[in-house]
């Protein structure tokens, strides 16, 4: 089942709330966007996929030809960034915004994700949960805040990867998920998945194991240094990109979070922020345009800039965008976003140094 089909219609409607309701509806926002923005183009989507794959192949050829330590740091950053760009293409596949053909979405999704060790269906389904529950403290899946009580109870290793080395958290998340959540992205028995999704999960997990086996064969044939130079370091750069961008989409002192009946889909979808990454934006397919993406997750990435400009007048102050350098945003959120209050709704992150005050 595609990600855009699982959001119940009643979650789009206002419910009883302890905070002011939105002065616009989902229909108001959609009406402001040109209709073509909701139509994926197979030719254009495949074009982005093959462009990314071609650049990745070209970087490998260049690194192998030069084969010099002065070039490898450049190669690592460039290739890790391109792994991240390829992930974004698979991200569109997971949302069904790559094309209207389910088999093509699944094919390109696996071709985009398995080489970078992402179990496509397992990730797709958990990401579906995130989009259906964005901004809900109790049910969100990705980079949601923990309560003050939970923060105090977290063991040191959870705090380590969540708050102190968050840019390396993603591989662990695939196996363990986030605080207060049980299950793995690889096992059909995980609470993440429905019984009907068993074979999807097993397919992606099996292909993931095949990829790990292929990397093991490369290591056997060419040695550990070969694996580190040509795969492991770019993979770490990719993980850092993924964690940085997803962290910054949802970890911001000024973004509200909701509980219970105070939450509904549109209000939660607005609990994110657009950011600019400078010249990287077109390389990673403008994934920083996250507000429009959360409202209409089945919109292709190449229409998000147009849609964002169209909805800004409707959203007004409910639209959030940061123009400051990414490193400043990251440091601020890193230092100030640790937990939220145990009670209430329409609440915000607090820093650990205010704990108990």
C-alpha positions in Angstrom: 0.0 0.0 0.0 1.4 3.4 -0.9 2.1 5.9 1.8 -0.5 8.4 0.6 -3.4 6.0 1.0 -3.1 5.2 4.7 -4.1 8.5 6.2 -7.7 8.2 7.3 -10.0 10.9 6.0 -11.2 11.9 9.5 -7.6 12.9 10.5 -7.8 15.7 8.0 -10.7 17.3 9.8 -10.5 19.6 12.9 -11.2 17.9 16.2 -11.7 19.3 19.6 -8.6 21.3 20.6 -7.0 23.1 23.4 -5.3 25.5 20.9 -6.7 27.7 18.1 -7.8 25.9 15.0 -6.3 26.7 11.6 -7.9 29.5 9.6 -7.7 27.4 6.4 -8.5 23.9 5.2 -6.6 21.3 3.3 -8.9 22.0 0.4 -8.0 25.7 0.5 -4.3 24.9 0.3 -4.7 22.4 -2.5 -6.8 24.8 -4.6 -3.9 27.3 -4.6 -1.5 24.8 -6.2 -1.4 24.2 -10.0 -3.0 20.9 -10.8 0.0 19.6 -12.7 2.1 19.7 -9.5 0.3 16.5 -8.4 1.1 14.6 -11.6 4.3 12.6 -11.7 6.1 12.2 -15.0 7.7 8.8 -15.5 10.2 10.3 -18.0 11.2 13.1 -15.6 11.4 10.8 -12.5 13.5 8.3 -14.4 15.7 11.1 -15.6 16.6 12.1 -12.1 17.3 8.5 -11.1 19.6 7.8 -14.1 21.3 11.2 -13.6 22.1 10.3 -10.0 23.3 6.8 -10.9 25.4 8.2 -13.8 27.1 10.7 -11.4 27.8 8.0 -8.9 29.3 5.8 -11.5 31.4 8.7 -12.9 32.7 9.4 -9.4 33.7 5.8 -8.9 35.5 5.8 -12.3 37.3 9.0 -11.4 38.4 7.8 -8.0 39.6 4.5 -9.5 41.5 6.4 -12.2 43.2 9.0 -9.9 43.6 6.6 -7.0 45.4 9.2 -4.9 44.9 10.0 -1.2 44.7 13.7 -2.0 41.5 13.0 -4.1 39.7 10.6 -1.8 38.4 13.2 0.7 36.8 15.1 -2.2 35.4 11.8 -3.5 34.0 10.8 -0.1 32.1 14.0 0.3 30.8 14.0 -3.3 29.9 10.4 -3.3 28.2 10.4 0.1 26.2 13.4 -1.0 25.2 11.5 -4.2 24.2 8.5 -2.1 21.9 10.9 -0.2 20.5 12.3 -3.5 19.8 8.7 -4.6 18.0 8.1 -1.3 15.7 11.0 -2.1 14.7 9.4 -5.4 13.8 6.2 -3.5 11.9 8.4 -1.0 9.7 9.6 -3.9 9.1 5.9 -4.8 8.1 5.2 -1.2 5.5 7.9 -1.4 4.1 6.8 -4.8 5.2 10.2 -6.2 7.8 8.8 -8.5 5.1 7.4 -10.8 1.6 6.1 -10.7 2.9 2.6 -11.4 3.3 0.6 -8.2 5.7 -1.9 -9.7 7.9 0.8 -11.1 8.0 2.6 -7.7 9.0 -0.6 -6.0 11.6 -1.5 -8.6 13.3 2.0 -8.6 12.8 2.2 -4.8 14.9 -1.0 -4.3 17.5 0.1 -6.9 17.9 3.4 -5.1 17.9 2.1 -1.5 19.4 -1.4 -1.4 22.8 -0.2 -2.7 23.0 2.2 0.2 21.8 -0.4 2.8 18.2 0.9 3.2 15.5 -1.8 3.4 13.1 -0.2 1.0 9.8 -1.6 2.1 10.7 -1.5 5.8 11.7 2.1 5.6 8.7 3.0 3.3 6.2 1.7 5.8 7.8 3.4 8.9 8.0 6.6 6.9 4.3 6.2 6.1 3.7 6.1 9.9 5.7 9.3 10.3 3.8 11.2 7.7 0.4 10.0 9.0 1.3 11.2 12.5 3.7 14.2 12.1 3.6 16.5 15.1 1.9 14.0 17.4 4.1 13.4 20.4 2.5 10.0 21.1 2.4 8.4 17.6 5.0 10.1 15.4 7.8 7.9 14.2 10.8 10.1 13.2 12.6 12.6 15.4 9.7 13.2 17.7 10.4 14.7 21.2 10.6 12.6 24.3 8.8 13.7 27.5 10.9 15.1 30.4 10.2 11.9 32.4 11.3 9.7 29.5 14.4 11.9 29.1 15.3 11.4 32.7 14.9 7.6 32.4 16.8 7.1 29.1 19.9 5.0 29.5 23.2 6.6 28.5 23.5 4.9 25.2 20.1 6.1 24.0 21.0 9.7 25.0 24.3 9.3 23.3 22.9 8.6 19.8 19.8 10.7 20.2 21.3 13.9 21.6 25.1 13.8 21.3 26.0 11.9 18.1 22.6 12.3 16.3 24.2 12.3 12.8 25.2 8.7 13.2 21.8 7.4 14.5 20.1 6.1 11.3 21.7 2.6 11.1 20.8 2.0 14.7 17.2 3.3 14.1 16.8 0.6 11.4 17.4 -2.1 13.9 15.9 -0.6 17.1 13.7 2.3 16.1 13.4 5.4 18.4 12.8 5.8 22.1 9.4 4.3 23.3 9.1 2.3 20.0 9.7 -1.4 19.6 10.6 -3.4 16.6 13.0 -3.6 13.6 12.7 -2.5 10.0 13.8 -6.0 8.9 11.4 -8.3 10.7 7.7 -8.8 9.6 6.8 -9.4 13.2 7.7 -5.8 14.1 4.8 -3.6 15.3 5.6 -1.3 12.4 4.0 -3.7 9.9 0.6 -5.2 9.1 0.3 -9.0 8.4 -0.4 -8.2 4.8 3.0 -6.5 4.4 5.0 -9.6 5.5 6.3 -10.4 2.0 7.2 -6.8 1.2 9.3 -6.6 4.3 10.9 -10.0 3.7 11.8 -9.1 0.1 13.6 -5.9 1.1 15.3 -7.6 4.0 16.5 -10.4 1.8 17.9 -8.0 -0.8 19.6 -6.0 2.0 21.3 -9.2 3.1 22.4 -9.8 -0.5 23.9 -6.4 -0.6 25.8 -7.0 2.6 27.0 -10.2 1.2 28.2 -8.4 -1.9 30.2 -5.9 0.2 31.6 -8.9 2.1 32.8 -10.4 -1.2 34.4 -7.2 -2.2 36.2 -7.1 1.1 37.4 -10.7 0.7 38.6 -10.0 -2.9 40.2 -6.6 -2.4 40.7 -6.0 1.3 39.3 -3.8 4.0 41.1 -0.7 2.8 39.3 -1.0 -0.6 35.9 -1.2 1.2 36.7 1.7 3.5 37.9 3.9 0.6 35.2 3.2 -1.9 32.1 2.4 0.2 32.3 2.8 3.9 33.3 6.4 4.2 30.8 7.6 1.5 28.2 5.6 3.3 28.9 7.4 6.6 28.7 10.7 4.8 25.3 9.6 3.4 24.1 8.7 6.9 25.2 12.1 8.2 23.3 13.8 5.4 20.2 11.8 6.1 20.3 12.4 9.8 21.1 16.1 9.5 18.3 16.8 7.1 15.6 14.8 8.9 16.8 16.1 12.2 16.5 19.7 11.0 13.1 19.1 9.4 11.5 18.3 12.8 13.8 19.6 15.5 13.4 23.3 16.0 12.7 25.3 19.2 9.8 27.1 17.5 7.9 24.1 16.1 4.9 23.1 18.2 3.9 19.5 19.2 0.5 18.2 20.0 -1.2 15.5 22.1 -4.5 13.6 21.9 -7.5 15.4 20.4 -5.5 18.6 20.0 -3.8 16.9 17.0 -5.1 16.4 13.5 -3.3 15.8 10.3 -3.0 19.2 8.8 -2.0 20.9 12.0 0.6 18.2 12.6 1.8 18.4 9.0 2.7 22.1 9.5 5.0 21.2 12.4 8.0 21.2 10.2 10.2 23.8 8.6 11.7 24.6 5.2 15.5 25.1 5.0 18.0 26.0 2.3 21.2 24.1 1.9 22.7 26.5 -0.7 24.2 25.0 -3.8 23.3 21.5 -2.5 19.6 22.1 -2.9 19.3 21.0 -6.6 21.7 18.1 -6.0 19.5 16.5 -3.3 16.4 17.4 -5.2 15.2 20.3 -3.1 14.3 18.1 -0.2 14.5 21.2 2.1 11.0 22.2 0.8 9.5 20.1 3.5 6.3 21.9 4.4 4.6 21.3 1.1 5.9 17.7 1.1 4.3 17.0 4.5 0.9 18.4 3.4 0.9 16.6 0.0 3.3 13.7 0.4 2.3 12.3 -3.1 3.7 15.3 -4.9 6.9 14.7 -6.9 10.0 16.5 -5.6 10.4 18.5 -8.8 7.1 20.3 -8.2 7.7 21.2 -4.5 9.3 24.6 -5.2 6.3 25.7 -7.3 3.8 24.3 -4.8 5.6 26.1 -1.9 5.4 29.5 -3.6 1.7 28.8 -4.2 0.8 27.9 -0.6 2.8 30.6 1.2 0.1 33.2 0.9 -2.5 30.8 2.2 -0.4 29.6 5.2 0.8 33.0 6.2 2.5 32.8 9.6 1.9 29.0 9.7 4.6 28.6 7.1 8.0 28.3 8.5 11.3 28.7 6.7 14.8 29.3 8.1 17.3 31.2 6.0 20.2 31.0 8.4 23.2 28.7 7.7 22.5 25.1 8.3 25.4 24.7 10.8 23.8 27.5 12.9 20.4 25.8 12.9 21.9 22.5 13.8 24.0 23.8 16.7 21.0 25.7 18.1 18.7 22.7 17.9 21.4 20.4 19.2 21.9 22.5 22.3 18.2 23.4 23.0 16.0 20.6 21.8 16.0 17.7 24.3 12.5 17.1 25.7 9.0 18.4 26.0 6.7 18.8 29.0 5.0 15.6 30.4 1.6 17.3 30.0 -0.2 19.7 27.8 -0.4 20.3 24.1 0.8 22.9 21.6 4.1 22.6 23.5 7.8 23.2 22.5 11.2 21.6 23.0 13.1 22.5 26.1 16.9 22.3 26.7 18.4 19.9 29.2 19.9 22.7 31.2 16.3 23.8 32.1 15.4 20.4 33.5 13.8 20.7 36.9 13.7 24.5 36.8 
